[in-house]
Amino acid sequence: MYTFKIDVAAPKSELYAELARAADALTSGEPDAVANMANVAALLWEYLPDVNWTGFYRVVNGELVLGPFQGKAACIRIPFGKGVCGTAAQTGETQLVEDVHAFPGHIACDANSASELVVAVKRAGKVIAVIDLDSPSLNRFNAEDAKGVELLAGIIAARI
């Protein structure tokens, strides 16, 4: 059993540094990709305030397929270039969306989601998954969140 004491009221840079240390501890030496994604999704769910979905989409045969997550049931398959996750997968670039309803082609898996952050997970320069965070609040995510989740993506990339 893992027990972490992460201060959710800490400045975001400290919060994400603690999350990175916890994710590293959870996934270090574990070869199973699903177990590692599940633990990271659970970690994000438990310690990030004001989120209603945290999880992974994996690249499988040229499209995104739902991976481990926390939150409501979600869309199972997303084509590259469609929605926020598909855009992140196609471009390999972080997508920080203040208002998902203003994002062209947004895929609404949960009508309560208002903002979204999607970070590509890359191995050897190739997108292998995305980390997807949704919030019921507009403008929930900012550049500090993006930097923090990009750090997590770098840790998990060799472990999924």
trRosetta pair geometry for C-beta under 8 A, 3 or more apart (Angstrom, degrees):
i j d omega theta_ij theta_ji phi_ij phi_ji
2 22 7.6 115 162 -160 133 92
2 25 6.9 139 -136 118 129 116
2 26 6.1 -22 -72 -94 172 88
4 18 7.5 129 177 165 119 102
4 22 4.7 17 -110 -113 152 129
4 43 7.6 41 26 -133 156 100
4 47 7.7 -47 100 -66 129 137
6 10 7.8 -99 174 15 68 127
6 15 6.8 81 174 -145 106 68
6 18 4.5 148 -126 133 97 136
6 19 6.6 66 -137 -67 150 67
6 22 6.6 -51 -61 -36 129 145
6 47 4.8 0 90 -130 141 138
7 10 4.1 90 95 -33 108 106
7 14 7.3 -10 67 121 109 120
7 15 7.1 -110 84 -93 68 79
7 18 7.2 132 31 -13 71 168
8 15 6.6 60 -133 -123 39 122
8 47 5.7 -161 -88 -165 99 68
8 48 7.6 171 -135 -109 106 16
8 49 5.5 111 173 -41 124 104
10 14 4.0 -95 154 90 127 122
10 15 4.9 164 76 -59 101 79
10 18 7.2 91 53 -2 154 136
11 14 5.0 84 62 13 79 104
11 15 6.9 -147 95 -9 36 91
12 15 5.3 -54 -140 37 35 115
12 16 6.1 27 164 -13 70 106
12 142 7.9 -133 -43 61 175 106
12 144 4.1 85 103 138 144 135
12 145 6.5 -80 -160 -65 138 61
12 148 6.3 -113 165 -40 95 142
13 16 6.3 -58 -147 40 25 103
13 17 6.4 29 152 -22 61 108
13 144 6.3 -87 -59 -153 71 115
13 148 7.4 -153 -114 -76 38 107
14 17 5.5 -53 -145 35 33 114
14 18 6.4 32 155 -17 65 104
15 18 5.9 -60 -155 37 28 109
15 19 6.3 27 150 -17 65 108
15 47 7.2 172 -170 152 100 112
15 48 8.0 107 157 -100 131 66
15 148 7.2 -2 91 -132 86 154
16 19 5.2 -49 -141 39 38 115
16 20 6.2 45 155 -25 66 101
16 144 7.4 -165 -10 162 139 84
16 145 7.7 173 -70 -125 131 39
16 147 7.2 118 106 99 170 80
16 148 2.8 -111 -117 -135 150 117
16 149 7.5 -92 -131 -41 124 45
16 151 6.1 105 157 47 115 136
16 152 7.5 -107 -162 -36 93 101
17 20 5.7 -50 -149 32 30 114
17 21 6.7 31 151 -17 62 103
17 148 8.0 -88 -35 -125 48 97
17 151 8.0 -37 -92 128 49 165
18 21 5.7 -52 -149 35 34 111
18 22 6.3 31 153 -17 66 107
18 47 7.9 -135 103 179 112 154
19 22 5.6 -56 -146 40 32 111
19 23 6.1 33 155 -20 67 106
19 43 6.3 132 -150 147 88 116
19 44 7.2 63 -155 -90 134 65
19 47 6.1 -175 -91 90 105 144
19 48 7.9 31 -92 -59 148 90
19 148 6.8 61 56 176 131 112
19 152 6.5 -39 125 -78 109 120
20 23 5.7 -52 -142 38 29 110
20 24 6.3 33 155 -21 63 106
20 148 7.6 -130 -45 -161 104 74
20 151 5.1 -49 -91 132 132 120
20 152 5.9 -131 -97 -79 75 68
20 155 6.0 160 -154 -34 83 148
21 24 5.7 -54 -149 35 29 114
21 25 6.4 29 153 -18 64 106
22 25 5.7 -55 -149 37 32 111
22 26 6.2 30 154 -19 66 108
22 43 5.7 165 116 -146 124 136
22 47 7.9 115 47 -10 161 158
23 26 5.7 -55 -144 38 31 111
23 27 6.1 1 167 3 66 116
23 39 7.6 145 -131 116 64 99
23 40 5.2 46 -130 -111 109 95
23 43 6.0 -169 -78 77 81 166
23 152 5.5 89 13 -135 173 93
23 155 5.4 106 109 100 119 146
23 156 6.5 -65 168 -60 126 98
24 27 6.6 -75 -140 49 22 91
24 28 5.7 37 165 -47 65 109
24 155 5.4 -96 -78 -157 81 135
25 28 6.2 -38 -130 11 22 116
26 30 7.6 -40 144 9 56 142
26 36 7.3 135 121 -135 95 65
26 39 4.3 -170 165 144 135 140
26 40 6.9 171 87 -65 140 65
26 43 6.7 -135 -13 -53 160 137
27 30 5.4 -103 -156 45 46 112
27 36 4.3 66 -123 -136 109 106
27 39 6.6 -178 -65 73 82 131
27 40 6.9 5 -51 -53 127 105
27 155 7.1 123 58 143 137 101
27 156 6.3 -168 -76 -111 178 74
27 159 4.6 74 165 155 125 162
28 159 7.9 -75 -83 -100 30 143
30 35 5.8 -107 163 97 133 125
30 36 5.6 163 95 -70 119 97
30 159 6.9 56 73 -166 82 115
32 35 4.0 57 94 15 116 114
32 36 6.5 165 91 -14 62 86
33 36 5.8 -61 -148 39 31 110
33 37 6.2 26 158 -15 68 107
33 159 7.1 153 -110 138 63 55
33 160 4.0 90 -146 -152 97 58
34 37 5.9 -55 -145 39 30 107
34 38 6.1 33 155 -22 65 109
34 67 7.3 -152 -121 -163 71 94
34 68 6.1 125 -166 -40 69 120
35 38 5.7 -56 -146 36 28 114
35 39 6.4 24 159 -16 64 107
36 39 6.0 -55 -146 37 29 107
36 40 6.4 24 157 -14 64 108
36 156 6.3 155 149 -145 116 95
36 159 4.7 -164 -156 136 165 109
36 160 5.6 -139 83 -78 126 81
37 40 5.9 -59 -146 40 31 108
37 41 6.1 33 156 -20 67 108
37 55 7.7 56 165 -163 102 69
37 56 4.6 -63 -161 9 124 154
37 58 7.8 -60 -88 -65 165 107
37 67 5.2 -53 151 152 157 127
37 68 4.3 143 113 38 100 118
37 129 7.4 -121 -105 -167 129 164
37 156 7.3 94 -90 -172 63 135
37 160 5.6 72 -55 -113 100 128
38 41 5.8 -55 -146 37 28 111
38 42 6.3 26 156 -17 63 109
38 68 3.8 -114 -82 -157 67 158
39 42 5.7 -55 -146 39 31 111
39 43 6.2 37 153 -24 65 106
40 43 5.5 -50 -145 34 33 116
40 44 6.5 33 156 -17 64 103
40 56 7.7 66 79 -46 115 118
40 131 7.6 -78 131 -116 127 122
40 152 6.6 134 -159 -180 124 119
40 156 5.7 -7 -65 -90 163 141
41 44 5.9 -55 -150 37 30 109
41 45 6.3 32 151 -21 64 109
41 54 5.2 157 -159 117 70 91
41 55 4.5 31 -128 -105 129 61
41 56 6.2 -101 -66 -11 117 89
41 67 8.0 -173 -51 111 140 94
41 68 4.9 -161 10 122 146 95
41 69 5.2 -130 -161 -119 148 31
41 70 5.3 161 148 -9 98 90
42 45 5.5 -54 -145 36 32 115
42 46 6.2 28 158 -19 66 109
42 70 5.8 119 -97 -54 51 131
43 46 6.0 -59 -146 37 26 108
43 47 6.2 -16 170 14 63 116
44 47 6.8 -81 -137 52 21 85
44 48 5.2 -2 -177 -3 68 123
44 51 7.2 -42 147 75 92 169
44 54 4.0 -171 102 -172 118 149
44 70 7.5 180 76 33 87 124
44 131 7.8 154 -57 -173 163 118
44 133 6.7 -116 168 -97 136 109
44 152 7.8 67 -74 -159 113 171
45 48 7.2 -40 -99 38 11 94
45 51 6.8 -125 -121 90 51 125
45 54 4.5 -151 -65 39 75 130
45 70 3.5 -20 -77 77 153 156
45 71 7.2 -151 -113 -44 119 81
48 51 4.8 38 104 -10 112 133
48 54 6.7 131 41 -79 132 139
48 133 7.0 -56 120 -143 166 132
50 135 5.3 33 139 -145 87 116
50 136 7.3 -118 -171 44 77 79
50 137 5.4 -19 -180 9 125 130
50 140 5.5 -158 123 -139 121 123
51 54 5.6 45 143 -51 144 101
51 71 7.9 -89 139 -78 89 123
51 133 5.7 -66 -131 -167 128 95
51 134 6.5 108 -163 76 80 49
51 135 5.3 -67 -108 -89 52 77
51 140 7.5 142 -83 154 65 151
52 71 5.7 94 147 -132 57 119
52 72 7.4 4 156 0 98 101
52 110 6.3 -156 119 128 123 156
52 112 5.8 -84 134 102 173 119
52 113 6.2 -144 66 -84 122 76
52 134 5.5 -58 65 103 82 99
52 135 6.3 122 8 -131 85 27
52 136 5.1 72 -25 -36 135 94
53 69 6.6 -2 -170 179 86 121
53 70 7.1 173 -147 88 42 59
53 71 3.4 -62 -106 0 68 178
53 72 6.7 -62 -84 34 108 76
53 74 6.8 109 -150 -82 138 124
53 109 7.5 87 -101 88 170 122
53 110 6.1 173 -38 6 135 148
53 113 6.7 -35 15 -85 122 122
53 132 6.9 -23 122 118 107 99
53 133 7.1 161 90 -154 68 34
53 134 3.9 25 48 39 106 115
54 69 6.5 169 90 -156 45 74
54 70 5.1 6 55 50 90 99
54 71 6.6 136 18 -27 54 116
54 131 7.9 -5 -169 -177 76 89
54 132 7.4 171 -148 90 33 60
54 133 5.4 7 -108 -109 76 76
54 134 7.8 -141 -62 27 46 69
55 66 7.6 10 135 -161 137 79
55 67 6.4 175 167 80 98 78
55 68 6.0 -152 -146 109 98 49
55 69 2.4 -20 -90 -107 152 90
55 70 6.3 174 -61 19 96 54
55 71 6.9 -116 -19 23 118 111
55 74 7.2 -154 58 -3 149 160
55 131 7.6 -172 107 -150 24 58
55 132 5.8 -15 69 58 68 95
56 67 3.6 -38 94 73 102 129
56 68 5.8 33 34 54 110 69
56 69 6.6 -150 27 -68 57 81
56 121 7.7 -11 -135 -3 107 142
56 129 5.3 -8 -167 179 108 127
56 130 6.9 154 -152 77 58 47
56 131 6.0 -33 -95 -101 71 56
56 132 7.1 159 -99 15 18 87
56 160 7.7 -145 -152 -146 159 159
57 64 3.9 24 155 -178 127 115
57 65 6.6 148 -166 64 77 27
57 66 6.0 -43 -111 -99 75 35
57 67 5.9 179 -106 6 17 95
57 78 6.3 -23 -153 34 155 121
57 85 5.3 67 20 -175 153 139
57 89 7.3 -74 98 -62 121 130
57 129 6.4 163 85 -161 48 72
57 130 5.0 2 53 50 96 95
57 132 6.2 51 -9 -20 100 126
58 64 7.0 137 66 -154 31 62
58 65 5.3 -32 64 63 86 86
58 66 7.9 -2 19 95 83 13
58 67 4.5 100 -26 -61 99 119
58 128 7.2 -23 -153 153 72 68
58 129 4.8 -31 -109 -103 54 97
58 160 7.7 -139 -110 157 106 123
59 62 7.5 24 -173 -89 91 12
59 63 7.5 157 -147 79 58 22
59 64 6.4 -42 -91 -95 53 58
59 65 7.8 114 -135 16 8 83
59 89 6.5 153 -85 -151 103 122
59 127 5.9 120 -49 116 144 83
59 128 5.4 -120 30 -156 116 32
59 129 6.1 -123 -5 -70 80 44
60 63 6.6 -34 69 67 69 70
60 64 7.7 84 24 -148 79 17
60 65 4.3 -10 26 4 128 130
62 80 6.8 -78 173 -12 70 123
63 77 5.7 25 137 -168 133 98
63 78 6.7 169 178 78 91 42
63 79 5.4 -52 -126 -108 106 48
63 80 6.4 -123 -112 -22 53 77
64 77 6.8 145 82 -158 61 48
64 78 4.2 -14 63 61 116 94
64 79 7.6 -117 22 -44 85 4
64 80 7.2 129 -21 -70 90 59
64 85 5.7 -151 107 138 176 118
64 86 6.2 -131 5 -87 129 69
64 89 5.5 -142 -61 -51 115 161
64 130 6.7 -25 -123 19 133 114
65 76 6.7 -6 -152 164 68 71
65 77 5.8 -14 -103 -101 66 73
66 69 7.0 -65 -170 -9 95 128
66 74 5.7 153 -118 86 129 109
66 75 6.9 176 -65 97 114 50
66 76 4.8 -78 -2 -136 122 48
66 77 7.4 -82 -14 -57 84 41
67 129 6.6 -4 -11 -141 154 123
69 74 6.2 8 69 2 166 141
69 132 7.8 -20 -113 65 120 105
71 74 7.0 57 90 -54 108 111
71 110 7.0 -73 159 -54 122 154
71 134 7.2 85 -136 51 168 115
72 109 7.4 167 92 136 105 94
72 110 5.1 124 54 -97 134 118
73 109 7.9 -133 111 176 55 105
74 109 4.5 24 -145 178 71 150
74 110 7.4 -46 -102 -34 78 97
75 78 6.0 76 118 -62 128 96
75 107 5.8 -14 -30 148 165 130
75 109 4.5 -112 -16 -91 91 114
78 82 5.8 -150 -176 79 82 105
78 83 5.8 -75 -154 45 126 130
78 85 5.1 58 102 85 164 120
78 86 4.8 -136 150 -58 106 101
78 89 7.8 139 102 9 109 143
78 107 6.4 -146 -118 24 112 166
79 82 4.6 66 66 5 88 125
79 86 5.6 35 90 -128 51 140
80 86 5.3 157 -150 -164 19 88
80 89 5.1 -114 -118 102 81 113
80 90 4.3 120 176 -75 95 94
81 86 5.1 -45 50 146 24 111
81 87 6.4 56 -139 -88 31 54
81 90 4.5 66 -65 -55 68 158
82 86 3.9 44 53 45 55 166
82 87 7.6 -136 64 -41 13 71
82 105 5.8 -121 -151 162 61 125
82 107 6.4 61 143 -45 97 122
83 86 4.9 90 53 17 78 104
83 87 6.7 -135 96 -9 38 92
83 103 7.7 63 -154 123 50 125
83 105 5.8 -121 -66 129 42 89
83 106 5.7 71 -130 -146 76 33
83 107 3.6 -41 -87 1 139 103
84 87 5.8 -57 -148 35 27 112
84 88 6.5 26 154 -17 63 105
84 95 4.9 179 -167 117 87 146
84 97 5.5 -89 -110 -14 133 146
84 100 6.8 -68 -38 -125 135 98
84 103 6.0 3 -69 158 96 162
84 106 6.4 21 -29 -122 93 78
84 107 7.5 -126 16 31 74 85
84 116 4.9 96 102 106 175 143
84 118 5.0 151 141 -5 99 138
84 132 7.6 118 100 -131 110 104
85 88 5.8 -56 -150 36 32 109
85 89 6.3 29 153 -18 66 108
85 95 7.9 -132 -75 43 26 142
85 107 7.5 -55 27 42 102 125
85 118 5.2 -159 -96 -131 56 151
85 130 5.3 164 -152 79 85 153
85 132 5.5 -25 -91 -88 112 128
86 89 5.6 -53 -144 38 33 112
86 90 6.1 31 157 -18 67 108
86 107 7.7 82 -2 -9 114 131
87 90 5.9 -56 -143 38 28 108
87 91 6.0 3 166 3 66 114
87 95 5.5 89 91 -80 113 146
87 118 7.7 110 67 75 86 141
88 91 6.5 -68 -135 51 23 93
88 92 7.5 71 173 -103 55 7
88 93 6.6 -120 -133 75 61 49
88 94 6.7 15 -128 -128 110 23
88 95 4.6 -106 -67 -4 100 112
88 118 4.1 -135 -26 119 155 116
88 119 6.8 -118 -165 -103 142 5
88 120 5.1 -169 161 -56 93 86
88 127 7.9 154 133 -137 72 144
88 130 5.0 100 100 -124 127 137
89 92 7.7 18 -173 -69 21 47
89 120 6.4 147 -97 -108 39 102
89 127 5.3 156 -151 139 62 151
89 130 5.5 -90 -67 -41 87 125
91 95 8.0 108 52 -60 128 99
91 120 7.8 -142 83 -43 67 142
92 120 4.9 -130 -150 82 47 174
92 122 6.4 47 -150 -77 106 128
92 127 5.2 -141 -99 -55 81 114
93 120 6.8 41 11 -1 12 126
94 117 7.4 -8 -174 -169 99 82
94 118 7.0 169 -155 88 54 54
94 119 5.0 -7 -111 -108 92 72
94 120 7.0 -120 -70 9 53 80
94 146 5.0 96 161 -157 152 113
94 149 7.7 129 -128 82 122 112
94 150 6.3 -59 -70 -72 135 110
95 116 7.2 0 112 110 103 99
95 117 7.2 168 89 -152 63 37
95 118 4.5 7 52 54 104 99
96 117 5.6 7 -112 -114 66 83
96 141 5.7 -140 -147 111 90 115
96 142 7.3 62 -166 -141 137 19
96 143 7.2 -24 -95 -81 170 51
96 145 7.6 130 -121 77 112 106
96 146 5.3 -55 -72 -70 123 128
97 100 5.4 74 128 -86 132 64
97 102 7.9 180 -170 67 98 86
97 103 5.0 -13 -143 -66 137 135
97 106 7.8 143 178 -101 160 118
97 115 6.0 180 99 -157 72 64
97 116 4.6 9 55 57 115 86
97 117 7.3 -161 27 -73 71 42
97 118 7.9 23 0 6 108 95
97 141 7.9 45 51 54 49 122
98 102 7.8 -7 75 48 83 127
98 115 5.6 -34 -163 -120 27 114
98 138 6.3 40 163 -179 77 79
98 139 4.7 12 -154 -87 97 66
98 141 7.7 -139 -94 58 53 78
99 102 4.4 51 95 12 109 111
99 103 7.3 179 97 -25 58 82
99 114 6.6 -38 -130 173 59 78
99 115 6.4 -37 -77 -88 31 79
99 138 5.4 5 -90 -136 85 103
99 139 7.5 -8 -52 -45 77 69
100 103 5.2 -45 -154 16 47 120
100 106 4.8 125 172 -145 85 149
100 108 7.4 128 131 -93 128 81
100 113 5.8 18 20 123 157 99
100 114 6.2 -174 19 -179 100 22
100 115 6.2 -173 -27 -102 89 23
100 116 5.2 68 -80 -6 115 113
100 134 7.9 1 -50 -135 149 96
101 106 6.8 -103 -99 43 24 157
101 114 7.4 -29 -13 -141 101 63
103 106 4.2 94 78 -64 102 108
103 116 7.7 -49 -15 41 158 122
108 111 5.8 48 170 -90 123 56
108 113 7.1 -174 -141 51 74 109
109 113 7.4 40 60 2 75 140
110 113 4.7 92 81 -21 97 103
110 134 6.4 120 52 129 127 159
112 136 4.7 -31 157 -109 96 105
113 116 6.4 39 171 -66 124 100
113 134 4.1 -49 -123 -174 123 123
113 135 6.8 91 -145 61 72 30
113 136 6.4 -88 -104 -89 31 51
114 135 6.3 -57 55 99 83 74
114 136 5.6 61 3 -177 105 32
114 137 5.8 -127 63 103 130 8
114 138 4.8 -79 147 -65 126 60
114 140 7.4 110 80 -17 97 111
115 134 7.4 153 84 -157 47 53
115 135 4.9 -11 62 58 92 105
115 137 6.3 -32 16 91 117 56
115 138 5.6 118 -45 -141 111 31
115 139 6.0 -158 -78 -17 153 15
115 140 4.5 173 67 21 135 93
115 141 5.8 -173 139 14 122 92
116 132 7.0 -21 -166 -165 106 84
116 133 6.8 155 -156 85 56 57
116 134 5.2 -17 -103 -104 85 69
116 135 7.4 -167 -75 20 41 74
116 141 7.4 -45 113 13 14 139
117 132 7.7 155 85 -155 53 40
117 133 4.5 -3 58 58 95 108
117 141 4.0 -175 -53 -146 122 170
117 145 5.6 -103 -93 126 168 122
117 146 6.2 -143 -153 -84 121 72
117 149 6.2 142 135 11 126 160
118 130 5.2 9 -175 173 100 127
118 131 7.0 167 -151 82 51 50
118 132 5.0 -3 -106 -106 90 71
118 133 7.5 -166 -73 27 47 65
119 130 6.5 155 76 -160 39 73
119 131 4.8 -7 57 53 95 100
119 146 6.8 152 -82 -151 111 67
119 149 4.5 178 -13 123 149 112
119 150 5.4 -148 -148 -78 137 61
119 152 7.7 102 81 66 152 96
119 153 4.9 -131 130 -46 121 141
120 127 4.7 -67 -163 -118 117 108
120 129 7.8 144 -162 87 51 43
120 130 5.5 -42 -102 -102 47 83
120 153 7.0 83 94 -164 39 153
121 127 7.0 95 67 -154 50 64
121 128 5.6 -67 102 63 94 84
121 129 4.2 -3 50 67 125 88
121 130 6.4 -166 4 -91 85 25
121 131 6.3 91 -46 -24 106 89
121 153 4.5 -145 -99 -155 73 97
121 156 6.2 -54 -134 89 133 104
121 157 5.2 -176 -178 -95 89 80
121 160 6.9 16 142 53 151 136
122 125 6.0 -6 174 -141 125 13
122 126 6.1 149 -153 68 82 28
122 127 5.5 -48 -93 -88 79 47
122 128 6.7 131 -126 6 27 85
122 153 7.4 50 14 153 68 116
122 157 6.1 -14 73 -129 41 136
123 126 6.1 -31 68 61 64 84
123 128 5.1 16 13 -18 105 138
123 157 4.9 167 -74 171 81 100
123 158 6.5 130 -116 -84 111 53
127 130 7.2 6 -171 -61 115 82
128 157 7.0 118 41 -149 126 78
128 160 6.8 156 118 95 126 103
129 160 6.1 -28 -4 111 148 146
131 149 5.7 -159 94 -177 136 112
131 152 6.7 55 -61 98 173 118
131 153 5.8 -131 0 -81 126 97
131 156 7.8 103 -64 52 124 147
133 141 6.8 121 94 -78 123 137
133 145 7.6 -120 74 170 154 124
133 149 6.8 -121 -11 -95 132 149
135 140 3.5 -23 81 19 166 168
135 141 6.8 171 0 -31 134 90
137 140 4.4 110 78 -70 99 104
139 142 7.7 28 179 -67 77 88
140 145 7.9 54 124 -47 73 168
141 145 4.2 -109 -152 73 84 153
141 146 6.9 95 164 -48 111 78
142 145 5.5 107 49 10 52 100
142 146 7.3 -101 116 -3 34 93
143 146 5.3 -51 -147 36 38 115
143 147 6.2 39 154 -20 68 103
144 147 5.7 -51 -146 36 32 111
144 148 6.3 32 154 -19 64 108
145 148 5.7 -59 -148 39 30 112
145 149 6.2 21 159 -12 67 108
146 149 6.1 -60 -144 41 27 103
146 150 6.1 32 154 -22 64 109
147 150 5.6 -54 -147 36 28 115
147 151 6.7 36 151 -24 61 101
148 151 5.6 -50 -156 28 32 114
148 152 6.9 31 148 -14 63 102
149 152 5.3 -47 -151 36 41 115
149 153 6.3 49 148 -24 67 100
150 153 5.4 -47 -146 33 35 116
150 154 6.6 39 152 -21 62 101
151 154 5.8 -53 -155 32 31 113
151 155 6.8 30 149 -17 63 104
152 155 5.6 -55 -152 34 36 111
152 156 6.1 18 159 -8 70 112
153 156 6.1 -64 -139 45 28 101
153 157 6.2 51 158 -53 64 97
154 157 5.9 -32 -145 -2 27 120
155 159 7.4 -14 141 12 64 127
156 159 5.3 -88 -156 55 49 105
156 160 5.6 26 160 -16 92 115
157 160 7.0 -71 -142 34 20 95
